[in-house]
Amino acid sequence: MAIRKIIHIDMDAFYASVEQRDFPDYRGKPVIVGGSPQSRGVVCTASYEARKFGVHSAMPTSQAYRLCPDGIFVNPRFDVYQEVSRQIREIFEHYTDLIEPLSLDEAYLDVTENKMDNPSATRIAYEIQRKVFEATQLTCSAGIASNKFLAKTASGFKKPSGITVITPDKALDFIYQLPIGKFYGVGDATEKRMKELGILNGADLAKQSEHDLVQHFGKAGLYYFKIAQGIDDREVKPDRIRKSVGAENTYAADINDISVMHDKLIEVAETVEKRLQRIETAGRTVTLKVRYSNFEIASRSITMTHDVNTSRELYDLALALLPQTEAGIRPVRLLGITVSNLTLGREESPQLNLGL
């Protein structure tokens, strides 16, 4: 069986780089995409200039402002980012149809067999870098390896504009020296738990038995056991199956009035309906997400026996779930609705009347 050749492409500080490209005055300055620091938003992307101040993605914009008060805070322009992402996708398609997008700014490509009959994944990666820059004036980094875990991990090693190749004979050496926090799929809480167990790097992880890892980390333990041995058989899937469709809004001021929450949920439900319509799908499980003023999150779900895809029914179900939270008792700063257990090509479901 031929050794697979997987490339993971990751655009460099994508949203912020688009802003710096389109607005020359932003170049060389710390740009923080995520809205005003007076809002309750979070950082989507920070330019490399902003990262020097400790600003990073998912950080509250208010905290980013404290770290970088002279930063340029801008609202995200997702329509622009989507169009640039489409341009980049077209470049990928010159080489392979086996493209698995993870988001607007990153994707896996399987180039084991490719349209150019190019045996070198490294040369393909360099060509993609060049063509992406020529088409968009943006840079990207690439990781090349025989599986998805190694390729994704490698793509972050020489940012920006870098290419890192992990050949099969060097895979275990790479994994063994890798700090545990750098492993894809190991979040902050898992990293802390692993360090408590004396697992500081890949070599430590590889010493653990499958039984012990499953005992400590559940089903994820099997994943950790395999990647520590360099095993990742996941295929590059061109048509990733969407598992959920949702929307959420963060509010500038805490909401205490339950009637105001009802009004806000109408807006969220209408957004979800539009997104479901756009991809012609529906779902049977509806989840209400509530984030309180102290950032604690509560989520409540209900599963129906029929498909749900209208804003009216989404709103009714969200209202039915709301009393199961402490909304109205505790201040609320975010409301969200997500539809999962998706089904394709179904007719619109009948409305459910909960009498609310």
C-alpha positions, 0 to 999 in steps of 0.5 A: 500500500502506497504511503499517503501524502497529506498536506494541511494548509493553514492561512496565516492570521487569515482574517487579520491578514485580509484586513491588512491587505485591504487597508494599507494603513493597517499594515505593520500594526496590531490588528484585532478582528472581533469588534469593539473592545467595549462590546462583549465580543471575542477575538476572531484573529489577531495579526502577528503584531498583536500576538506579540502583546499576548493577544490570541483568538477566543480572548475577550476583546476587552482583555485584548484591549488591556493587553494592546490598547493601541491595537486596531479593533475591527469588525469581522467581514465574513462575506469577504473572508468567504470569497477569499476562501473560495479563491483558495479552494479553487487553487487546491482543486487544480491538484486534487479533489480530495479536499477536506476544509476544516474552516475558512482558513484551513484544509487537508489535501490528499495528494497521494495521487494528484491531477498533476501526477506530481510525486512530490507533496513538498513541491505541490505545497510550495506551488500552492503557497505561491499561487495563493499569494499571487491570487490573494496577496496572502501567505499560508503555512503547510504541514506535510506527512503521511497522516492528518494528525502529523500534517496538521501539527506540522503546519503550525511549526514554521508560521508564517509562510513556512513548510514543515515535512515529516517523513515516515521515518522521522514521525516517531522522533517528531512525536516523542519530542512534542510537548503535550500541549502541542498535540491536536485534540489536547485542550487546556484541561486535558493538558493539565490532567496529563501533566498531573499524570507525569505526561509532559511530551509525546515520549511520555504519552507513548509509554502509557498503556491503552487501558490506562489512557482510556481509564483516565480520558474515556474514548479520547484515550484510544485516540491519544494512544494511537497518535502517540504511536504515529497511527492515524488512519482517518481519511481526507473526506471531501464532503465533511458531514455537517453535524449541526447548524446554529447561531448565537448572539452575545449582548452588550449588556446583561439581560435580566428580563425574561420577556427581552430574552424571548424577543432575542430568541426570535432573532436567533431562531430566524438566523438558524432558519436561514442557515438551514434553508441555505443548505437545504437541511433540517434536524430533530434535536434542538439545543438552547445555549445560555451563557450567564454573566460569569461566563458559565454555560448551560445547555438544554436539548430536546429531540423531536420525532419529526424534522425541525427547520422553521423559526417558529418551531425553533423559537417554541422549542427554545422557549420550552427549554428556557425554564430549565435554565436559570435565565431570569434568575441570573443575568444572561449575556449570550443566547444560542440555538443549535439544530443537530441530528440533521437530515437532508432533503426532507420536507418542512415539518409541521409546526409544534404548538406548545401553547407558549 
